[in-house]
């Protein structure tokens, strides 16, 4: 019985050390996570956004060319319809 009392008495002094250790590990993991995000994820997101903007501009150009081609084909159809 005295062994268990002794164990609980000495265990109390490690609670503070364990708490500080857990908090330190948590802060370390958060620091590594945010450092990884700043160096890897955020630049990748910015590059992806630039790439998507570039693609959307190209698609707008293609849409305008296709629209222009459709318009000219309609004009051609109307023009040739009179001769048929």
Contact map, one row per residue, 1 for C-alpha under 8 A:
111110000000000000000000000000000000000000000000000000000000000000000000000000000000
111111000000000000000000000000000000000000000000000000000000000000000000000000000000
111111100000000000000000000000000000000000000000000000000000000000000000000000000000
111111110000000000000000000000000000000000000000000000000000000000000000000000000000
111111111000000000000000000000000000000000000000000000000000000000000000000000000000
011111111100000000000000000000000000000000000000000000000000000000000000000000000000
001111111110000000000000000000000000000000000000000000000000000000000000000000000000
000111111111000000000000000000000000000000000000000000000000000000000000000000000000
000011111111100000000000000000000000000000000000000000000000000000000000000000000000
000001111111110000000000000000000000000000000000000000000000000000000000000000000000
000000111111111000000000000000000000000000000000000000000000000000000000000000000000
000000011111111100000000000000000000000000000000000000000000000000000000000000000000
000000001111111110000000000000000000000000000000000000000000000000000000000000000000
000000000111111111000000000000000000000000000000000000000000000000000000000000000000
000000000011111111100000000000000000000000000000000000000000000000000000000000000000
000000000001111111110000000000000000000000000000000000000000000000000000000000000000
000000000000111111111000000000000000000000000000000000000000000000000000000000000000
000000000000011111111100000000000000000000000000000000000000000000000000000000000000
000000000000001111111110000000000000000000000000000000000000000000000000000000000000
000000000000000111111111000000000000000000000000000000000000000000000000000000000000
000000000000000011111111100000000000000000000000000000000000000000000000000000000000
000000000000000001111111110000000000000000000000000000000000000000000000000000000000
000000000000000000111111111000000000000000000000000000000000000000000000000000000000
000000000000000000011111111100000000000000000000000000000000000000000000000000000000
000000000000000000001111111110000000000000000000000000000000000000000000000000000000
000000000000000000000111111111000000000000000000000000000000000000000000000000000000
000000000000000000000011111111100000000000000000000000000000000000000000000000000000
000000000000000000000001111111110000000000000000000000000000000000000000000000000000
000000000000000000000000111111111000000000000000000000000000000000000000000000000000
000000000000000000000000011111111100000000000000000000000000000000000000000000000000
000000000000000000000000001111111110000000000000000000000000000000000000000000000000
000000000000000000000000000111111111000000000000000000000000000000000000000000000000
000000000000000000000000000011111111100000000000000000000000000000000000000000000000
000000000000000000000000000001111111110000000000000000000000000000000000000000000000
000000000000000000000000000000111111111000000000000000000000000000000000000000000000
000000000000000000000000000000011111111110000000000000000000000000000000000000000000
000000000000000000000000000000001111111111000000000000000000000000000000000000000000
000000000000000000000000000000000111111111100000000000000000000000000000000000000000
000000000000000000000000000000000011111111100000000000000000000000000000000000000000
000000000000000000000000000000000001111111110000000000000000000000000000000000000000
000000000000000000000000000000000001111111111000000000000000000000000000000000000000
000000000000000000000000000000000000111111111100000000000000000000000000000000000000
000000000000000000000000000000000000011111111110000000000000000000000000000000000000
000000000000000000000000000000000000000111111111000000000000000000000000000000000000
000000000000000000000000000000000000000011111111100000000000000000000000000000000000
000000000000000000000000000000000000000001111111110000000000000000000000000000000000
000000000000000000000000000000000000000000111111111000000000000000000000000000000000
000000000000000000000000000000000000000000011111111100000000000000000000000000000000
000000000000000000000000000000000000000000001111111110000000000000000000000000000000
000000000000000000000000000000000000000000000111111111000000000000000000000000000000
000000000000000000000000000000000000000000000011111111100000000000000000000000000000
000000000000000000000000000000000000000000000001111111110000000000000000000000000000
000000000000000000000000000000000000000000000000111111111000000000000000000000000000
000000000000000000000000000000000000000000000000011111111100000000000000000000000000
000000000000000000000000000000000000000000000000001111111110000000000000000000000000
000000000000000000000000000000000000000000000000000111111111000000000000000000000000
000000000000000000000000000000000000000000000000000011111111100000000000000000000000
000000000000000000000000000000000000000000000000000001111111110000000000000000000000
000000000000000000000000000000000000000000000000000000111111111000000000000000000000
000000000000000000000000000000000000000000000000000000011111111100000000000000000000
000000000000000000000000000000000000000000000000000000001111111110000000000000000000
000000000000000000000000000000000000000000000000000000000111111111000000000000000000
000000000000000000000000000000000000000000000000000000000011111111100000000000000000
000000000000000000000000000000000000000000000000000000000001111111110000000000000000
000000000000000000000000000000000000000000000000000000000000111111111000000000000000
000000000000000000000000000000000000000000000000000000000000011111111100000000000000
000000000000000000000000000000000000000000000000000000000000001111111110000000000000
000000000000000000000000000000000000000000000000000000000000000111111111000000000000
000000000000000000000000000000000000000000000000000000000000000011111111100000000000
000000000000000000000000000000000000000000000000000000000000000001111111110000000000
000000000000000000000000000000000000000000000000000000000000000000111111111000000000
000000000000000000000000000000000000000000000000000000000000000000011111111100000000
000000000000000000000000000000000000000000000000000000000000000000001111111110000000
000000000000000000000000000000000000000000000000000000000000000000000111111111000000
000000000000000000000000000000000000000000000000000000000000000000000011111111100000
000000000000000000000000000000000000000000000000000000000000000000000001111111110000
000000000000000000000000000000000000000000000000000000000000000000000000111111111000
000000000000000000000000000000000000000000000000000000000000000000000000011111111100
000000000000000000000000000000000000000000000000000000000000000000000000001111111110
000000000000000000000000000000000000000000000000000000000000000000000000000111111111
000000000000000000000000000000000000000000000000000000000000000000000000000011111111
000000000000000000000000000000000000000000000000000000000000000000000000000001111111
000000000000000000000000000000000000000000000000000000000000000000000000000000111111
000000000000000000000000000000000000000000000000000000000000000000000000000000011111
